[in-house]
């Protein structure tokens, strides 16, 4: 899946001269956490709710210059070095950038033009949809030897059982030479396919049983 498939195309932006007070109102009014800063249609920075909170005077320690701070431009606190994504980037690459750099969003830029924004919550929602957990389904964990063709062998068993696979996740097993194939399948009663897998010699794990069972 590409960034363009899940990015938000309607982006609330500010200019470098927008005041901190105005930016705060935009964040609260639109229930968002990040404001790209645009100057002459070019992305020049980004300001987050955290940046604004750190700049704002404390409500517990009122100061005479509170209004002065609110009237300062966002250019005084914005981050000028902005991590961005391209519409054709894969969402896992965007997720890796957010994870590695611990940022909450990536403005999406095509050429020099801002075309969208992708946030942590956008990625989380897409992850839920990709795994198929937002639909009625069952979870089946199959431990297999780490060799070519194992995914096809297990998938053939689901085909024989006439059960549709919603998603597959592969991760290393707890022992060398093993892998886990985690299937999300479109059935409410997976017991028949559990038995079929075990009859073929596979080790199967289910949430209700706990652990892996041959």
N, C-alpha and C positions, 0 to 999 in steps of 0.2 A: 504494500500500500504506500502511496506517495503522500508527501506533505500536503499537496494541493487538494487531496481528498478529504482532509479533516481540518485544515486551517480555517480560521475565522476571517472572512473576507471584509467584513465591516469592522474597520479598525478606528478606534477613537485615538486621535493624535493631538499633540500640542506643538507650539513653536518654541524656540529658545527663549522668547520674551514672555511667554505665558507665566503668570505668577504662581508661586507655590500654593497660594490660597485657591486660585482657580483650578489648578491641577488636582488639588485635594477634592474639590467639589465634583470634578469630572469622574474621579475614581469612585467616589461614594455614589454619585447619581447613576452611574452605569454599572455599578457592582463589578468592577474589574480591578486588576492589581498592577497593570503595567501600561505605561503611556509612551509610545514611540515619539521621539522629538523630530519634527520635520522642518527643514528650512529650504525654501525654493525647490520643493518636491523631492528633496534628498534627505535620507535618513542620517541624522547627525548625532543622535544619542537616544537614550531611553531612561525613563524615571519610573521607579516602582513605589508601591505603597510603603515599603521599608525605608527607601530613601527619604520619603516625605515624613514618616514618623520620626526618623532620626534628626531631621531638620527642624521639626516643629518644637516649640517651647513645651515644657512639661506642664500639665494642668495642675500639678502639685506645687510647682515653683513658678508662680506668675512673675513675669518680668515686664519692665517698662517698654521693651523693644519688641514685644510679641507681634504687633502689627507690622513692624519693619520686616520681620522674618517672613510673614505671609505675603508681603509685597515684593519679595525678591524674585527674580526670574528663575525658572527651572534650570536654566543653563548653569546656575551656580552649584547645583547638586547632581545634575544628570551624569550618567556614565557615557563617555564619548566613545570608548572602545566597545562596540556592540557585536555580540555574536549573532549571526543571522543564519537562516536556512533558505534554500531555493525551493520553489514549488515542486520540482521533480526529484528532490531528495527523498530517500526512503525514510519512513517514520522511525525505523530503528536507529538510523544515523542521527536523526534529530534528537531522539531520546538519549542517545549516548552523549551528545553535546550537553544537553541539560544535566545529565547525571555527572559527567566529568567536571563541568565548570560550576555546578551547583547554582544554576540560574533558574528562574521560574518561567521564562518564556523565550521564544526566538522570533523576532520579526522576520517575515518572509519577504525576500527581496528578489526582484527579477530585473537584471540590469542595475540601474540606480533607483528603481521605483519600488516603493513599498506596496505589496499586493495582498498582504495578510499578516496574521500572527498565529503562532501555535504555542499553547501553554501546557504546563504539567497536567492539568485536568483534561485537556483535549487528548493527550497521549494516554492517560489512564482510561478514559472512556473508550478510546479505540482499542486498547488492549483487552478490555472486557468484551467488546464485540468480536474481536478476532478469536478469542478463546471460546466464544459461544456460550459463556456462562449467563448471559442475559436472556437465554431462551431455555425452555424445558429440555433438559439433557442429563446424561449420566457421565461420570468420570471413571475411566478405567486406566490403570497403570500396569504396563506389561514390561517386565525385565527381560532383556534379550542379550545374546552374544553380540559383541561389537564387531560385526562383519557385514560385508556387502550383501544386500538382498533381504535383510531381516524385516525392514519396514514393509516391503512388498508381501512377505510371507504372512505377517500379522494382518495386514490390510485385506488379504484374500479371505481370511477367516471371517472378518466383518461382512465381506461381500456374500459369503455363503450364508451367513445369518440374516442377510437382507437388512442390515443396520447401517444407516447413513452416518458417516464421520463428519462432524462439524469442524473440529480442529485437531492438530497434532503438535505436541511439543516434545522435543528430544533433548535429554540431558544426561550427563555421565552417571553411571551406576556407582554404587557404594564400593564395588570391588573392581580391580583392574580387569579389562576385557569385557565389561558389561555396560549396557546402556539402558535407560528407561525411556519407553515410548508412552507418553501420556495422551490418551485419546479422550475427546469429548464427543459423545455419540448421541444421536437423536432417538433415545428410547428411555422410557421411565423405568422399565424392568430389565436390567442388563444381566440378570442371572443366567439366562440360557447361553449368552456369549461368554460369560465367565467360565462356565463348564466346558464349552467347546474349546476355549483357549487352553484350559488345564488338560483336557483330553489330548491335545496336540503337544503337551509337554512344556507349555510356557508357564512361567511364574507370574502370578497376577496379584495386584494389590487393589484394594477397594477402601474407601473412606470408612464404611461401616465395620469392616472386619479388622482394620488396622494391620499394618505390616504387609509383607509380601507372602503369598501362599502358592506353592507349586500345585 
